[in-house]
Amino acid sequence: MKQDKEKYIIIIAGPTAVGKTDLSFALATKYNAEIFSADSRQVYKEMSIGTAKPSETELANIPHHFINNRSVHDGYSVGDYHKEITESLASYFETHDVAILTGGTGMYIHAVRAGLNSYPTVSEEIVTDLEETLRIGGIEMLQQELEETDPEYYAKVDIHNPARLVRALSVIHETGETFTSFQQQEKHGLPYKMIPILLTRDREELYERINDRVHIMMKNGLLGEARKLYEHKDLKSLQTVGYNELMRHISGDIDIVAAVELIQRHTRRYAKRQMTWFRKYGDWHSFHPDDQASIIALVDQSINRK
C-alpha cells in the first residue's frame, strides 16, 4: 500500500555488546520514535539477564515492541516475526513517522529490509515418510533424490545437513515443483524508507566489552536465572550462548569458572559471526557508537530535516 507520507525505519544493527541500546534510546528520544526489537531471544519473557534486555525502567520510559512477548515454551520463527512486525509497523505508522529497529539477529532485520521467501505448507505425512527414509536408508538416499529432482539446489545446499534435505524434498513432494523455484520468487521488503546503520568497534575493544558484560550478567544473577530454567534446558529457545554453558555447570559437567570463560569465548565467536553476516547482507552506513553527531546528521539528511 502506498504511503501518503514517507515513513522511516532507522535500523541500528551490530554485534552483541557493541552499544546498540544506548544509541537506540538516544535516537528514539530525539525523533519521538518507539523501538522495535530484532532479537530472537529478547522475545522470551523468562530470559532477561542473559539476553541483555533493557531494564524495566528503560522499557517504561520508551515503548518497546517484541520484547517479553513470548514464553520459552512457544515456538517462534523468523516467519512469525516477519508476519507480526509487518502488522505492528502498519498500525504504528498510522500515528508515527519514525521507528527504530534494533538488534543483532540478522535474519530478523533482513526480513524487514528484503522480505522472505514464501514456501507452501507441507503435510506431516510427507515429512514423516522422508524422516523414515533417512532412518532406514541413510542420508545418501535423500542426497541422491535431491540431486535428481533439484540439481540446482543440490549444488549449493549443505548435503550433509539432513534437516535441510528433508525440508527441500518435502516441498518437492508436496508441490511437484523444485525447491529452487520457491527460492527464486521475488521478495519485497516492507514499504518504508530504511536508514541502515551498522555499529562497529575495534575487535579488541569489542571483546573487552563482551568479557566485561559477561561478568556483569553473572553479578546481576544470570546463574539464578539459568537455575530457574534448568528443567526446560532442552527447549530450542534455550539453546543459546550464556544458558548452554550454565546448564552444563548446573549439571555438574564443568565448574563455574570454566562456564564463565566459555560464555565469554562463545560470545566473542558469536559477535564475529554477526559482523560477517551483516557485512554480507545489505549496504550499511558504518559508525562507531560514540559518533552520535555523525549518525544524527545522516538521519536528519535522510528524512530531510533542517
C-alpha positions in Angstrom: 0.0 0.0 0.0 1.4 3.4 -1.0 2.1 5.7 1.9 0.6 9.3 1.8 3.7 10.4 3.7 7.1 8.8 3.8 7.7 6.7 6.8 11.2 5.9 8.1 12.8 3.0 9.9 16.2 3.8 11.5 18.0 0.4 11.7 20.6 0.1 14.4 22.4 -3.2 13.8 25.7 -4.7 15.1 27.2 -7.4 17.2 26.4 -8.1 20.8 27.7 -5.6 23.3 28.6 -3.0 20.6 26.4 -0.3 22.1 23.1 -0.6 20.2 20.8 0.0 23.2 22.2 3.4 24.2 22.2 4.7 20.7 18.6 3.5 20.1 17.4 5.3 23.2 19.1 8.5 22.1 17.6 8.3 18.7 14.1 7.3 19.9 14.1 10.3 22.2 15.2 12.7 19.5 12.8 11.5 16.9 9.8 10.7 19.1 10.1 7.1 18.0 9.3 3.8 19.5 11.8 0.8 19.5 11.1 -2.4 17.7 13.5 -5.2 18.8 15.1 -7.5 16.2 16.5 -10.0 18.8 15.4 -13.7 18.6 15.9 -14.2 22.3 14.6 -11.0 23.9 11.1 -12.0 22.8 11.2 -14.6 25.6 9.9 -13.2 28.9 11.8 -15.8 31.0 15.2 -14.8 29.6 16.2 -11.3 30.7 19.7 -11.2 32.2 21.3 -13.5 29.6 19.8 -11.6 26.7 20.8 -8.2 27.9 17.3 -6.8 27.7 16.8 -3.1 28.6 15.9 -2.6 32.2 12.3 -2.3 33.4 12.9 1.5 33.8 14.2 1.8 30.3 11.3 -0.2 28.9 8.9 2.0 30.8 10.5 5.2 29.5 10.3 4.4 25.8 7.7 2.0 24.4 9.3 -1.3 23.1 7.9 -3.9 20.8 8.9 -7.6 20.5 10.4 -7.9 24.0 8.8 -10.2 26.6 6.0 -11.2 24.2 6.6 -15.0 24.2 7.3 -17.8 26.6 10.3 -20.1 26.1 7.7 -22.9 25.6 6.3 -21.2 22.5 7.9 -21.8 19.1 8.9 -18.6 17.3 10.5 -18.3 13.9 11.7 -15.6 11.5 8.4 -16.2 9.6 6.4 -15.5 12.7 8.4 -12.3 13.4 8.0 -11.1 9.8 4.3 -11.5 9.9 3.9 -9.8 13.3 6.2 -6.9 12.7 4.6 -6.2 9.3 1.2 -5.8 11.1 2.7 -4.0 14.0 4.5 -1.4 11.9 1.5 -0.8 9.7 -0.5 0.1 12.8 2.3 2.1 14.3 2.9 4.2 11.3 -0.7 5.4 11.3 0.3 7.8 14.1 4.1 8.0 13.8 6.7 8.9 11.1 9.8 7.3 12.5 10.6 3.9 14.1 13.8 2.4 15.5 14.6 -1.2 14.6 17.5 -2.6 16.6 19.0 -5.9 17.4 21.6 -8.4 16.5 19.5 -11.1 14.8 20.5 -10.6 11.1 17.6 -12.7 9.7 15.0 -10.6 11.5 16.5 -7.4 10.2 16.9 -8.9 6.7 13.2 -10.0 6.7 12.1 -6.4 7.3 14.5 -5.0 4.7 14.2 -7.6 1.9 11.2 -9.8 2.8 11.0 -13.6 3.0 10.6 -16.4 0.5 7.1 -17.9 0.6 7.0 -21.7 0.9 4.0 -23.9 0.8 2.7 -25.8 3.9 3.8 -29.4 3.8 1.8 -32.3 5.2 3.1 -34.1 8.2 2.8 -37.4 6.4 5.3 -36.3 3.8 7.8 -35.2 6.4 7.3 -38.4 8.4 7.9 -40.5 5.2 11.2 -38.6 4.4 12.4 -39.0 8.0 11.7 -42.7 7.8 13.7 -42.9 4.6 16.5 -41.1 6.3 16.4 -43.5 9.3 16.3 -46.7 7.1 18.3 -45.8 4.1 20.6 -43.1 5.4 21.3 -39.6 4.3 22.7 -40.9 1.0 19.2 -41.8 -0.2 18.0 -38.2 0.4 21.1 -36.8 -1.3 20.5 -38.9 -4.4 16.9 -38.0 -4.7 17.6 -34.3 -4.3 20.4 -34.4 -6.9 17.9 -36.0 -9.3 14.9 -33.8 -8.6 16.6 -30.4 -8.0 20.2 -30.4 -9.1 20.5 -26.6 -8.8 19.6 -26.6 -5.1 21.7 -29.8 -4.5 24.8 -27.9 -5.9 24.6 -25.2 -3.2 22.9 -26.8 -0.1 24.9 -28.4 2.7 24.2 -32.0 1.6 25.3 -33.3 5.0 22.6 -31.5 6.8 19.6 -33.9 7.0 17.1 -31.2 8.1 17.7 -29.2 5.0 17.4 -32.2 2.7 14.1 -33.2 4.3 12.9 -29.6 4.1 13.7 -29.3 0.4 12.4 -32.7 -0.6 9.2 -32.2 1.4 8.4 -29.1 -0.7 9.2 -31.0 -3.9 6.9 -33.9 -2.8 4.1 -31.6 -1.8 4.1 -29.4 -4.9 5.9 -31.3 -7.7 8.0 -28.2 -8.2 11.7 -27.7 -7.4 12.7 -26.1 -4.1 14.8 -23.7 -6.2 11.7 -22.3 -7.9 10.3 -21.1 -4.5 13.7 -19.6 -3.6 13.7 -17.6 -6.8 10.4 -16.0 -6.1 10.6 -12.2 -6.0 10.7 -10.9 -2.4 9.7 -7.5 -1.2 10.8 -5.6 1.9 8.4 -3.5 3.9 7.3 -0.3 2.1 9.2 2.2 4.3 12.3 4.3 3.9 15.2 2.4 5.6 18.1 4.1 7.2 20.6 1.2 7.8 23.2 1.9 10.4 25.8 -0.7 11.4 27.7 -0.1 14.6 31.3 -1.3 14.8 34.2 -1.2 17.2 37.8 -2.4 17.0 38.0 -6.1 17.8 40.0 -5.7 21.0 37.6 -3.0 22.2 34.5 -5.1 21.4 36.0 -8.3 23.0 36.8 -6.4 26.2 33.2 -5.1 26.4 31.9 -8.7 25.9 34.1 -10.0 28.6 33.0 -7.3 31.0 29.4 -7.8 30.1 29.5 -11.4 31.0 30.9 -10.6 34.4 28.1 -8.0 34.9 25.5 -10.6 33.9 26.9 -13.1 36.4 26.9 -10.4 39.1 23.3 -9.5 38.2 22.1 -13.1 38.7 22.5 -15.0 35.4 23.2 -18.2 37.2 20.0 -17.9 39.2 18.1 -17.2 36.1 19.6 -20.3 34.5 18.7 -22.4 37.5 15.0 -21.4 37.2 15.1 -22.6 33.6 17.2 -25.8 34.1 14.3 -28.2 33.9 13.5 -26.8 30.5 17.1 -26.9 29.3 16.3 -29.0 26.2 13.9 -26.4 24.8 15.0 -25.0 21.5 14.6 -21.4 22.8 17.3 -22.1 25.5 19.9 -23.4 23.1 21.9 -20.2 23.1 25.1 -18.7 24.5 25.0 -18.0 28.2 22.4 -20.5 29.0 24.0 -23.6 27.4 27.2 -23.2 29.4 25.5 -22.6 32.7 23.2 -25.6 32.2 26.4 -27.6 31.8 27.7 -26.2 35.1 24.4 -26.9 36.9 24.5 -30.5 35.5 28.0 -30.8 37.2 29.9 -31.1 33.9 32.1 -28.0 34.4 32.9 -25.6 37.3 31.6 -22.0 37.3 35.0 -20.5 36.3 35.1 -22.7 33.2 31.4 -21.9 32.4 32.1 -18.1 32.5 35.2 -18.4 30.4 33.2 -20.5 27.8 30.4 -17.9 27.8 32.9 -15.2 27.0 34.6 -17.2 24.3 31.4 -18.3 22.6 30.0 -14.8 22.8 33.1 -13.4 21.1 32.8 -16.0 18.4 29.1 -15.2 18.0 29.9 -11.5 17.6 32.4 -12.3 14.9 29.7 -14.3 13.0 27.3 -11.5 13.4 29.6 -9.0 11.8 30.3 -11.4 9.0 26.6 -11.8 8.4 25.8 -8.0 8.4 28.7 -7.2 6.0 27.4 -9.9 3.6 23.8 -8.9 3.5 22.8 -5.3 2.7 24.5 -2.0 2.4 25.2 -0.1 5.6 26.4 3.2 7.0 29.0 2.2 9.5 29.8 4.2 12.6 31.4 3.8 16.0 28.6 4.0 18.6 30.2 7.1 20.1 29.9 9.1 16.9 26.3 10.1 17.6 26.7 13.5 16.0 27.5 12.0 12.6 24.7 9.4 13.0 22.2 12.1 13.7 23.4 14.2 10.8 22.9 11.2 8.5 19.4 10.6 9.8 18.5 14.3 9.5 19.7 14.4 5.9 17.8 11.2 5.2 14.5 12.5 6.5 15.0 16.0 5.0 15.2 17.8 8.3 17.0 21.1 8.5 
